[in-house]
Amino acid sequence: MKLRYTAAWVGLTAAAMVAATACGSQDVKTATETADKAADTAVGRADTIMAALSRATDRTEELGSAEVRMSTDLGPGEPIAMDGTYSWGDGYAFDVEMDTEAAQMQELTASPTVRTLFVDGAYYYDIDPQPAGPLAGKEWMRIDGSAVFGDAGADALSGNAGGSPSASMKGLKYASDVEDLGEETVNGRSATHYRAVLDQNDMGRLKDAYGDEGNLFGQMTGGSTTVTMDVWVGGKDLPVRMTQEFGAMKVTMDFDRFGATKEIVAPPAAQTGDVTQEVKDAGAQQG
């Protein structure tokens, strides 16, 4: 079987991974240096904003997981909806269901939704067994993160909490300019709306995942080197909603419940077919 490359589902793969990755917690030294620089240059930043973001970051990191609803808008076409579990207490992982038609994966499964996992730096898609090729007789399709972000970008996004919402909160906290946009009602809950634009200087090692049009994520975002991030923090010092914009791509994540979610594990190897190289080759042709 020749894997048909479609921009929608590969782009979604990228967006799903970075929906919560503005600044990884493995980059504490870099982030602190960025914070020091920001303190010297950001005029008029209110201490109350930083205190609120610090509380929200600590609380989010402490709880370690959440049930979420997410929408990924890639520009043309229908936004792709996903919902499920994100976990970052013991390594970053997620287990979600996404809309098959919106993700243009009808050739791989007859199911209206596709269960999608991210575990140990790789994506797994629950598909129908294929008649031939690397997915012949397999129930899961595996794609390594390096197929989307390149080797350096995937390495930067790996680690204990490289893609977690708490990592995103740290990225917002260390931005050079954060706005308090006031109180708003989100999903029936009162929350304070904060916004920041992060450039590569705010991202530490994660800058390797941005701005490179040689990888699939760079192609999808047009080589964007900035992330516009909005977060709505509710009364329990927890995010209610988070959005990130990378060029033409926008990801919205709504948090329904924090903590006490199920463990996320990779599918059995015997049931998995790896198409990492096929996706890399297709991406190179697309580029």
Protein Blocks (a to p, Z undefined) as FASTA:
>chain_A
ZZdddfklmmmmmmmmmmmmmbcfklmmmmmmmmmmmmmmmghiafklmmmmmmmmmmmm
mnopacddddddeheajdddddddddfknopaddddddfklnopmmmocbfbdcdddeeh
iacddddddfedjkgoiabdcddfklmnojklmmmmgcjklmgmklmmmmmmmpmbdcde
bjadeehiacddddddddfklnmmmlmmgopakbmklmmnnopabdcddddddfkopafb
dcddehjbccddddfbggjiacdddddfklpccfklmmmmmmmmmZZ
